[in-house]
């Protein structure tokens, strides 16, 4: 019984939360058990504690973003990245409050801001803080600053390493709190784990990907300025995935370059020998997909994501709500369900701009013959003869179509952020249990 409990998703998720809290607070616990001599007052010790907790949270960011399957499978990339952003800001606040509090309580410490005359430990603190500030600014305002994704990602890694490395160096240089053997072991282990994860993500994983390349088999135009990129494994069997999941795609370059992009699979999870992605021309990279010739080498890192009906085998049915290119994971779900001869009811509410913009329109109509599928198109700019739903997916529209027994279905939403927020709020007002609502965002960066 105990073994089964530990394998349950809730138990695993709670385990990782406990592990995170333990590692984050462990420096503070050791500080309380083995306080440094001298008793310098509450506010000084409190500021130091904030600095240590902030530094520990910064080090753990490498774990959160390392795409560790066991962690990602418990929460999903969306939740992990939201947690990463939130905890980064909390750590940033703690790191900034730490010196400010010292400057207020001990005004003489302000002379450490003189970079030229300050000791090396103070210089490391200044440089580490500046790296952290630059890291936060370029992340929050990346798009307004016009920073392309690939250069930002490289600089993000470099600044992260500098912020954590210089922070640990500062703590070692101060010495008051790392003089004890066990404290040195703790921070040394955290630094080594962060270093190992960097090496794994940047070197080992790309090397493993080179052993399992893919070739572009076809690039198929779809409605709505979308292109289906079909890949076939070259020299291996490919990977199995659950319908609705996604993978990171590296195309026509070495995976060591780290120029990869996340896309949801649109094909059946039952056929690893041919993996398809639905890609809409929205940016510099996606706009070039139509020009990719067959035979182009590609690499995949995946599968990832918990946006899949396979986690809900006991569900009575599913409500899928998509907008635009958000149809991609829904298509994988429906195609896979049809091949499995799934007899549960599916309701697809699909919002598009016009009738001709409906991606996979003909394919969806064929799926109505193979599944217990109810298809509701919602057009923002319908033709004159249109008698179906129009406008936006709001509370009134959902009231007309979703089951009366709200908790009997699992709800999957994938659309632009504004639509997702609107639909989520409407479902909440319609008394759909929050545990039955699952969301997938377009942009992970």
N, C-alpha and C positions, 0 to 999 in steps of 0.2 A: 504493500500500500504506500509506504514511504517512497519507494522508488518511482511509482507512477506519479505521485504528487510532484516530485522534483522535475518530472518531464513535462508537466503541464505548462502552457504558455504563461499563465499568471505567476506561477512559482518561479519560473526562469526570469521573468521580468523583474520580480521583487528581489531576486538574488542579485541582479546587476545593479539595481538601485542601491541595495545595501552595500555592495562592493564599492560603488562610487562614493557614497557617504563615508565609508570607512577610510578609504584612501585620502579623501579630501580633508577629513578631520583628524587623521592620524598624526600629522605634525603638531596640531594643537594639543592632542591628548598627551603626546610625549613631552611637550612643553610644560603641561600641567604636572605630569608625574615627576619630571626631572627639571625643575625650574633653574635658570641660571643664578649664580650667586649674586648678591648685591641688593636685591629687592628695590628696583628703580621706580616703583610706583605703578599704579593700575593702568593709567593711560598709555604709558610707554609700552608696557607688556601687551596691552590690548592692540596697539598699533602694530607691534611685531606679529601678533597672532593673525591680524588681518593680512599682513604681507605674506605670511606663510600659507594661509588658506588660499589667497589669490594665486600664489605661485603654484600650489598643488593643483588648483583648478585649471590653470594654464597648461600644465604638463599633461593633464588628463584629456585635453582637447585632441592630442595626438591619437589617443585610444578611440575617442568618439568618431573621428573622421577617417579611421584606418580601414573602414569597410570590413570589419570583423564579422563574419557570417553569423556567429552565434548571438552576437549582440544585436546586429541589424534585424535578424529574424524575430526578435522579441518585440521590437517597436516599429520598425520601418524607417526608411531613410528620411521621410518627411519629419517625423517626430524627433529623430536624432539630430537633424540639422537645426530644427527650431530650438532644441535643447542646447546645442552647440552655440548658437547665436546668443541665447539668453545667458548662459553661464559665462560666456566670454565677456559680456558686458558687466556681469556681477564681479568677475575677477578683475576686470579693468578698474571698476570703482574701488575695490579693495586695495589694489596696487597703488592707486593715486591717493587714497585716504591715508595709507601707511606713512609716507613722508610728510604729508601736510600736518598730520597729527603730531609727528615728532617736531616739526618746525614750530608749532604752537606751544607745546609743552617744554621743549628745550630750544629756545631761540638760538643758542650758540651753534646748533647743527645746521643752520642756514648757510654757514660758510662752506659747507660741503658742495653747494651749488657752483662754487668757483671751480670750473672744470679743470683749469690749468694747474691749480695748486692743490686740488683735492686728492686724497689717496686713491689708489686704483680701484678699491672696492666701491667708493662713491662714484667714480667715473663709470663703472659697470652698471650701477643703479641708474644713472642718468641716461646712458645709452640704451639700456634695456627698456626704460620707461618711454623714451622717444620712439623706439621700435614698436612698442605696444600701441602708442598713440597713432603712429602712422598706419599700423595694421588695422586698427578700428576705423580710422577715417577712410582709408581706401576701400574698405569692405562695405561700410554703410553707404558711402557716396560713390561707389564704383561707376554706376551708370551715368549720374550727373557729371562726373569727372571725365567721362568718355574713355575709361580704361578697358581695353579688350579683355575678354575672358582669359585667354591663355597667358598673357603677360601678368595679369592680376594673380592668377593661380600660382605662378612661379614666385612672384614677389611675396605672396601670402605665406608660402612655405618658408621662404628665407627669413622674413620678419618674425614668424612664429618661433623659429629656431633661435634667432638672435634674442628675442624677448625672454624665452625660457632659459637659454644658456647663460645669458648675462645676469638674469635674476638669481640663478643658482650660484654663479660665480660671486655675486654680491653677498649672498648669505654665507658662503664659505669664507669670504674675506672678512666679514664682521666677526665671525668665530664664536661669539658668545653662546649661540644656540646650536652650533654644529660641532662644538668641541667634544661633546660626549660621543663615544664610539657608535652607539646605536643610532643617534641622529645622523651621523655621517653615512652610515650604512643605508638608512632610509632614503635620504636624498640622492645618494649615489645610485641606488636601485631605480629610483624614479627617473633619473637622468638617463640611465642605460636603457630603460624600457622605451622612453621617448626616442632615443637614438635608434634603437632596434626597429621601431615602427617606421621611422623615416626610411631606413635602409630597406625594410621589407616593401613598403609602398612604392618607393622610387626605383629600386633595383631588382629585388627578388621577384616580386609579382610581375613586373614587365618581362623579366627573363622567362618566367613560367608561361606567360602569354605567347612569347615567340615560338614556343614548342607546339602551340595549338592555333595555327593561323586559319583564317577563312578566306574564301574567294567570293567576290561579287558575281552572282549568277545572272541577275537581271535587275534593271531599274524600271519600274512600271509606273506610268503616270496615273494619277487618280484625280477625282474631282476635288475642288477646293484648293488647288495649287499644292497638292500633296503627292509625294512620290513613295512608292513601296520599294525599299531596298532589300533585295533577297540575297542572303548569304548561304553558302554551303561550306561545311567544314572540310579542310584540306589535310588529309593524313590522319584524321582522328574522327571520333563519332559525334562530336559536338557535345552540347550539354542539354539536359532536360530542364524544363522550367515550368512553373505553375502559371496558368493563364492570368494575365494582368501584371506580371512582373516586368522588370526592365533590365537593361544591361548598359554598360559604358562602352561606346564604340570608338575605336581608333581606326582611321581609314587612310590607307595609302602612305603611312609613315610608320616609323618604328614606335612601339609602345613606350620606349624609354623617353620619348619626347613629352609624354604626359598631356598631349593634346587630344583629349578624349571628351566625348559628349554623351549624356544619358538619353536613351530612347526606350520607350516601351515596345515590347514585341507585339506584333499584330497577328502573328500566325498561331497555329495550333500548338499547344504545349505537348501534344502527342507525337510531334515530328521534329526531333532534334537534327535530322539530316537536312532541313531547310528552315532557316530562321529568317523571318521577315520583320521589317520595321516600317511603320508609317511615319514619314518625315515631312513636315510642312516647311515650305520655303519662307523662313522668318528672319534669317540673319545671314552673316557672311558665309558660315559653314553650310547651313542647311540649304542655302540658295544654290550651292554647287552640286548637290546630290544628283540632280538630273543629268549632269555632265560626266558622272563617274562611269567609265567603261567597264563592261564585264571582264572578269579576270583580275580586277584590282584586289590587292591583298588587304585584308582587314583583320582586326583583333577585337575580341570581346572579353570584358570582365563582368561576369555575372553568373547566375541571375541574382537580382536583388529585389526587395520589396515585399510587403505584406498585403498589397492591394490585390487580393485574389480570392475567388470563391472557394478555393480548395481548403481554406481554413475554416469553412463553415459547412461541413458535410451534412449537418443535421438541420440546416435552414430549410424552411418550407418553400422558399422562392427568393427571387432577387429583383431589386429595382435598380437599374443602371441609368444614371443621369450624366449626359456628356454634352460638352460644348466644343464645337470646332474640332481641332486635332485631338481633343480629349476622347474621341471615339476609338483611338488606337488600342488602349488596353481592353476596352469593352469588346472590340472586334475579336481579340484573342480569347476572351472569356466565352463569347458566343460560339465561335468556331469550334473551340475545344469541347464545349458542352454538346454541340451538335454531333461531333464525332463520338462522344461518349454515350450518345443517346440519352442524355439527361432529360427526364420527363417532368422536372419541376418548372413552374411558370417563371418567365422572364418578362419584365417590363423595361423597355428602353425608351427614355425620353431624350431626344437628341436635338439640341438647339443649333441652328445654322443661320447664315445670313440670307441666302437665297436658295431656291430649289436646286439650282445647278452647283451650289457650293457643298452639297451633302456628300461628304466623302464616304465611299463604300456603299453608295445608295443601292445599286443593283445587287450587290452581295448581301446586304441586309434583307432585301426583299426575298431573296432565295432562302435565307435562314428562317424566315417566317414559315416556310414549308417544312422545315426539318425540326423546328423547336416549338414549344408552347411559348411563342414570343409575341408580345404585343408591342408594336412599334409606333411611337408618337413623335412626329416631326414638329418642331417649333421653328417657324421662320420669322426673322426680323423684317424682311422685305419680301413678303409673299407675292406671287402673281395674282392678277385680278380674279382668276377663277378658283383661287385657293379657298378651301372650306375647312382646312384643318386649323391647328393651334398656331397662333402668331404672337409676336411680341417677345416676352421674356418668361423664363421659368420662375414663376413666383408662387406664392402661397395658394392663390386661387386656382392656378393651373394644376398644381400638385394635388389639391383637394379633389379635383375632378377625376384623377387617374390612379393615385396610389391606393392600396388596399385599405378598407375600413379598419381592419385589425392591424394597426401600424407595426406592432412588434412581431408580426409573423414573418417579416421579410428582412433581408440584409440589404442596405442601401449603399451603393458605390457612386461616388461623384468625382468626375475629372473634367475640369474646365478652367477657364481663366479665373484668376483670384476673385474678381468682383462677383462673377456668377457663382462661384463656389461658396463664398460668404453668404450670398443671398439665399441660395438653396439650403445651406446648413441652418440658417436662421429660420427659414420657413418650415423645415422639417421639425425643428425644435418646437415651434409654435403649434405644429400639428401633432404633438405628443409622440413623435418617433423616439424611441429610446436612444440615448447618445451612444450606447455601446453597439448599436446596430448601424451606425453611420461611419463610413470609411471614405477617406479623401486622398487624392493623388494630385500633386501640383505639377504644372508644366516645367517650371524652372527651378532647378535645385541649387543654383549658384547665386 
